[in-house]
Amino acid sequence: MKKIILAALTVSIIILAGCKSGGGNPKMVLSSFFDAMLKKDFTTVKKLSTKDSESMLGMMQMAMQQMPDTSQTMKFNRDNLEMGDAVINGDMATVPVKEKKSGETTDFTLKKEGGDWKVAFDKSTLMGMAQKKMKEHGMGGMMNRGMNDSLNNINGGSMPNMDSVSKEEMQQAHKMMDSANKMLNEAKENAK
């Protein structure tokens, strides 16, 4: 009897620990990712992201560190967002996130790595998200060639140590992110 109780207790602890980690629920992982982005906690952000996301997150970290205002981080405030249910397809999941103010919905992609769900914030996933938004607004073929070339120059191994990145490189990354953001905002305005 003691062995059965001990076994049941052990299984319960393992199940509860697994639920607490959030690694088994794409929606919870994305929610934790947004919370960490809001706090500019890039250690946690990187733990919740795919390995392929490292260089894009490094650029985002540099840009956010140079911006004293919170306008960029407020985009990740869950009070301003409505998260839909995750659609899981094998080792991929999609979580629709609706911005309450604009009514815009963006599908965030998560991938399983090491048995845990991780947010895909890599170049190709972000480009796919941007292209999908442009198609939704009737601008499918108008992807800015210069921006596309600039993003293609980002090499996953090009930023192994963020401390060694020069101020000029950080400013260039910030300008590139501003350009992408401006292009998406213009697409939204033109669609209205």
C-alpha positions in Angstrom: 0.0 0.0 0.0 2.8 2.4 0.9 4.4 1.7 -2.5 1.2 2.5 -4.3 0.8 5.8 -2.4 4.4 6.7 -3.0 4.1 5.9 -6.7 0.9 8.0 -7.0 2.6 10.9 -5.1 5.6 10.8 -7.4 3.5 10.8 -10.5 1.4 13.7 -9.2 4.6 15.7 -8.5 5.9 15.1 -11.9 2.6 16.1 -13.6 2.3 19.3 -11.5 6.0 20.2 -12.2 5.3 19.7 -15.9 2.2 21.9 -15.8 4.0 24.6 -13.9 6.9 24.9 -16.5 4.6 25.9 -19.3 6.8 24.1 -21.8 3.9 21.8 -22.7 1.4 24.5 -23.5 2.2 26.8 -26.5 -0.2 29.5 -25.3 1.4 29.6 -21.8 4.9 29.8 -23.4 3.8 32.7 -25.6 2.2 34.4 -22.7 5.4 34.1 -20.7 7.4 35.3 -23.7 5.3 38.5 -23.9 5.7 39.1 -20.1 9.5 38.8 -20.4 9.6 41.1 -23.5 7.5 43.7 -21.6 10.1 43.5 -18.7 13.0 43.5 -21.3 14.1 40.3 -19.6 16.0 38.9 -22.5 17.5 36.0 -20.5 14.0 34.6 -20.2 13.0 35.6 -23.7 15.9 33.6 -25.1 15.0 30.6 -22.9 11.5 30.7 -24.3 12.6 31.1 -28.0 14.0 28.7 -30.6 17.7 28.5 -31.1 17.3 30.0 -34.6 15.8 33.1 -33.0 19.0 34.2 -31.2 20.3 36.7 -33.8 16.9 38.4 -34.3 16.4 38.6 -30.5 19.9 40.0 -30.2 19.0 42.8 -32.6 15.7 43.4 -30.9 17.5 43.6 -27.5 19.9 46.2 -28.8 17.1 48.3 -30.3 15.0 48.1 -27.1 18.0 49.0 -24.9 18.5 52.1 -26.9 14.9 53.2 -26.6 14.2 54.7 -23.2 10.4 54.9 -23.9 8.2 52.0 -23.5 6.2 52.3 -26.7 7.9 49.2 -28.2 7.6 47.1 -25.1 3.9 48.0 -24.6 3.2 46.0 -27.7 3.8 42.9 -25.6 1.5 44.0 -22.7 -1.0 41.2 -22.4 -3.7 43.7 -21.2 -3.6 45.0 -24.8 -3.8 41.6 -26.4 -6.3 38.8 -26.8 -4.7 35.4 -27.2 -6.6 32.7 -29.0 -6.3 28.9 -28.6 -3.2 27.2 -29.9 -3.5 25.1 -33.0 -1.0 22.2 -32.7 0.2 20.4 -35.8 2.9 17.9 -34.8 6.0 19.9 -33.6 4.5 23.2 -34.7 1.9 25.3 -33.1 0.2 28.6 -34.0 -1.3 31.0 -31.5 -3.5 33.8 -32.8 -2.9 37.1 -31.0 -5.3 40.0 -31.5 -4.3 43.5 -30.6 -7.4 45.0 -28.9 -6.9 48.6 -30.1 -6.4 47.9 -33.8 -8.3 44.6 -34.0 -5.3 43.2 -36.0 -4.6 39.5 -35.4 -1.2 38.0 -35.9 -0.4 34.3 -35.8 2.7 33.5 -33.7 4.5 30.3 -34.5 6.0 28.0 -31.8 8.1 25.0 -32.4 9.0 22.0 -30.2 12.7 21.9 -29.2 13.9 19.4 -26.7 10.3 18.5 -25.8 9.3 22.1 -24.9 7.4 24.6 -26.9 9.6 27.6 -28.0 8.5 30.8 -29.7 9.9 31.1 -33.3 11.3 34.6 -33.6 13.8 33.9 -36.3 14.3 35.8 -39.5 12.3 33.5 -41.8 9.3 33.2 -39.4 9.2 37.0 -38.9 9.4 37.5 -42.7 6.6 35.1 -43.2 4.5 36.9 -40.6 5.2 40.3 -42.4 4.4 38.9 -45.8 1.2 37.4 -44.5 0.2 40.8 -43.1 1.0 42.5 -46.3 -1.1 40.0 -48.3 -4.0 40.6 -45.9 -3.8 44.3 -46.7 -3.5 43.7 -50.5 0.2 44.4 -50.7 1.4 40.8 -51.3 3.9 41.6 -54.0 5.3 44.9 -52.6 7.8 43.6 -50.1 10.6 46.2 -50.0 13.5 44.7 -51.9 16.1 46.6 -49.8 14.6 45.4 -46.5 14.5 41.9 -47.9 18.2 42.1 -48.9 19.1 43.6 -45.5 17.4 40.8 -43.6 19.0 38.2 -45.8 22.4 39.5 -44.8 21.7 38.6 -41.2 23.6 35.4 -40.6 22.5 33.2 -37.7 26.2 33.0 -36.6 27.1 36.6 -37.2 26.5 37.8 -33.7 27.9 35.2 -31.3 28.8 37.8 -28.7 26.5 40.8 -28.3 29.2 42.6 -26.3 31.4 42.9 -29.4 28.7 44.6 -31.5 29.7 48.2 -32.3 27.4 51.2 -31.7 27.1 51.7 -35.5 25.9 48.1 -35.9 23.4 48.6 -33.2 22.1 51.8 -34.8 21.9 50.0 -38.2 19.9 47.2 -36.6 17.6 49.8 -35.0 17.1 51.6 -38.3 16.3 48.3 -40.0 13.7 47.4 -37.4 12.2 50.9 -37.6 12.1 50.5 -41.4 10.2 47.2 -41.1 7.8 48.6 -38.6 7.2 51.7 -40.7 6.5 49.6 -43.8 4.0 47.5 -41.9 2.3 50.6 -40.5 2.0 52.1 -44.0 0.5 48.8 -45.2 -2.1 49.0 -42.5 -2.9 52.6 -43.3 -3.1 52.0 -47.1 -5.5 49.1 -46.5 -8.0 51.3 -44.6 
